[in-house]
Amino acid sequence: MKVLVTARLPEEVLSRITCDHQVHMHAQDIPMEREKLLEAIGDVDGLLCTLTDRIDRELLGRAPRLKVIANNGVGFDHIDVGEASRRSIPVANTPGVLTDATADLTFALILAAARRVVEGDRMVRAGDFKFWAPLHFLGTEVAGKTLGIIGMGRIGCAVAKRAAGFNMKVVYWGRSRLGDEAEHELKVSFSSLEDLLRESDFVSLHVPLGPKTRHLVGERELSMMKSSAMLINTARGPVVDEKALVAALRSGSIRCAGLDVYENEPELSSGLAELENVVLLPHMGSATIETRTRMADMACDNLLAGLAGKRPPNCLNCGSSGAL
């Protein structure tokens, strides 16, 4: 069968597909152009895609042979799962694989923002570090502060575990509450969203993107936060109203932010890049050798199962019986 892979994969993973199937892989570390993707999909049996590929009705309409869509990632808001289901095409993702890597990066952003790490690096590189002084380059401590986690799924729970090492008080809000046993084990307490925003020194976002979470944090929510508070987003960019965030950072309504994702990625809202009180990363939450290799392996498992007419292990639109 013919397989289209829209981004480079580790050779040891790719070999699992090429041993039995004809593979066309986009071999550059830049997203596949839309027109090339539309041209290539026509005679493809299996698609292994990434979050930069828009898998919509137009594309699916040009793929009469497509048997499976394997997403090399957890988020799937770039895929029209409903349209794929209508065409009886299973869609699968890679849940759980990036939990620790993303939780680690969340804390990297917390520490970098709180201790002004990036600002300090820029100062030293520019040759502006001339002296030490008692009130020079002051940040804020992380230990003992209150961390508010919005979205207590796998990653949110992993962040809470790391917060225990910093002796932080952790409050959380989400669609559903954890059980008493889990709350006790993680040393967390449930809160309303409003109380979490008002109480927290750090607010960390870990919700999926959907109609109810788009602009979940906007002007109203930012105004509820402490002027000393910091916002961390390693979830999805559109969860935050980026223009409102720029305004809040400029005015000092909140102290600073740490972002790995953006509302109109890779573009930034006007003025964001000029601000000193925000740490900006290039969507690298899962970017470790170990995680990206495991992610590709899981996507490969899903792809090969779908090509063989079996239910992909992590199918998003299969029922318990495996049927769409």
Secondary structure, DSSP 8 states (H G I E B T S, - for coil): -EEEE-S---HHHHHHHHTTSEEEE--SSS---HHHHHHHGGG-SEEEE-TTS-B-HHHHHT-TT--EEEESSS--TTB-HHHHHHTT--EE--TTTTHHHHHHHHHHHHHHHHTTHHHHHHHHHTT------TTSS-----TT-EEEEE--SHHHHHHHHHHHTTT-EEEEE-SS---HHHHHHHTEEE--HHHHHHH-SEEEE----STTTTTSB-HHHHHHS-TT-EEEE-S-GGGB-HHHHHHHHHHTSSSEEEES--TBTTB--TTTTT-SSEEE--S-TT-SHHHHHHHHHHHHHHHHHHHTTS--TTBSS--TTS--
